[in-house]
Amino acid sequence: MVEKKKEPKEVSVLGVKQLNDAAQLLIDQLPDHAGELLESLAKQYTMPLWQYTTGILLAVHLEGRLSEFRLDPAWKSGLKTKELICKHCKKPFTPKHIGQPYCSNECGLAATGPKEHISNEPIRIKPTRSPDPGQPANWSDAGETLEAA
């Protein structure tokens, strides 16, 4: 017995609203910034959300990457985590990035970093002696070596 190939339903049969609602349910499971980007790009290209979303799936397939997808480990239950508990202050927060353990940079620095952290100020090197106007600038004596830190 030969099985008939199941033909996809026409878009008009399902209705664009139903397809957009289904795409929105999927996008709602992505990190906020990814979902917002998809919605924004669909509007920018004046495409229905479902069409833009399936277009991305098709592009991934054509690139040969559909079979090597990576599942986000944060999706243990299969759904995006809406709220986490900060590992430092123990307060609930909504993560902005996958695997974000702390609610803010302040908590992250307080929990993991030393009190002194790298500043964004430029390093200013001062010469050890004034250069002789008749000589090219030489910032160290020939016999000097760097001391081990």
C-alpha positions in Angstrom: 0.0 0.0 0.0 1.4 3.4 -1.0 0.9 6.3 1.3 -0.3 9.5 -0.2 1.9 12.5 0.5 0.1 14.9 2.8 -0.4 18.2 1.0 0.1 21.4 3.0 -3.1 23.4 3.6 -3.5 26.6 1.7 -2.8 29.8 3.7 -6.3 31.0 3.0 -7.8 27.9 4.6 -5.9 28.4 7.9 -6.1 32.1 7.9 -3.3 34.6 8.3 -4.4 35.5 11.8 -4.1 31.9 13.0 -0.7 31.6 11.4 0.5 34.8 13.0 -0.9 33.8 16.4 1.0 30.5 16.1 4.2 32.3 15.1 3.7 34.7 18.0 3.4 31.7 20.4 6.8 30.4 19.2 8.5 33.8 19.3 7.2 34.3 22.8 9.5 31.4 23.9 12.6 33.2 22.6 14.7 35.6 24.7 13.0 39.1 24.6 15.6 40.7 22.4 15.4 37.9 19.8 11.6 38.0 19.7 11.6 41.8 19.5 14.0 41.6 16.6 11.9 39.1 14.6 8.8 41.3 15.1 10.6 44.4 14.1 12.1 42.9 11.0 8.7 41.4 9.9 7.2 44.9 10.2 10.2 46.4 8.4 9.8 44.0 5.4 6.0 44.3 5.6 5.6 40.5 5.9 3.3 38.6 8.1 5.1 37.3 11.2 4.4 33.7 10.3 5.9 34.2 6.9 9.1 35.8 8.2 9.5 33.1 10.9 9.1 30.2 8.5 11.4 32.0 6.0 14.1 31.9 8.7 13.5 28.2 9.2 13.8 27.7 5.4 17.0 29.7 5.3 18.5 27.7 8.1 17.6 24.5 6.2 19.1 25.7 2.9 22.3 26.5 4.8 22.4 23.0 6.1 22.1 24.0 9.7 18.7 22.7 10.5 19.9 19.3 11.6 22.6 20.7 14.0 20.4 23.0 16.0 21.3 23.8 19.6 18.7 23.7 22.3 19.0 26.4 24.9 19.8 24.6 28.2 17.6 27.1 30.0 14.6 25.6 28.4 14.6 22.6 30.7 10.8 22.6 30.8 10.5 23.6 27.1 9.4 27.1 27.8 11.3 30.4 28.2 12.0 31.2 31.9 10.0 34.3 32.8 11.6 35.0 36.1 14.8 33.9 37.8 16.3 34.5 41.3 19.5 36.5 41.5 22.4 34.4 42.8 23.7 37.4 44.9 20.7 39.4 46.3 18.2 36.5 46.0 15.5 38.8 44.5 13.4 37.7 41.5 14.3 39.3 38.1 13.5 38.9 34.4 16.7 37.9 32.5 17.8 39.8 29.5 20.2 37.2 28.3 20.3 33.4 28.2 21.9 32.0 31.3 22.0 35.3 33.2 22.8 34.5 36.9 22.6 38.0 38.3 19.9 40.7 38.2 22.4 43.5 37.5 26.0 44.4 36.8 26.3 45.5 40.4 25.2 42.1 41.8 27.5 40.4 39.3 30.5 42.5 40.4 29.7 42.1 44.0 29.4 38.3 43.8 32.3 37.5 41.5 34.7 40.4 41.1 37.2 42.0 43.4 36.4 45.4 44.8 38.9 47.0 42.5 37.8 46.5 38.9 39.2 47.6 35.6 38.4 51.2 34.8 37.9 52.6 31.4 40.4 55.4 32.0 43.3 55.6 29.5 46.8 54.6 30.9 49.2 57.5 31.0 52.8 56.6 30.8 55.2 59.2 32.1 58.8 59.3 31.0 61.4 58.5 33.7 63.7 61.3 32.4 63.3 64.3 30.2 64.5 63.6 26.6 67.5 65.5 25.5 66.5 67.9 22.7 69.4 66.8 20.6 68.7 63.1 21.0 65.6 61.1 20.0 63.3 60.4 22.9 64.4 57.4 24.9 62.1 56.5 27.7 64.3 54.1 29.5 68.0 53.6 30.0 69.7 50.8 28.0 70.5 48.9 31.2 67.0 49.0 32.6 64.8 45.9 32.6 61.2 45.4 33.5 60.6 44.1 36.9 58.4 41.0 37.3 55.0 42.0 38.6 
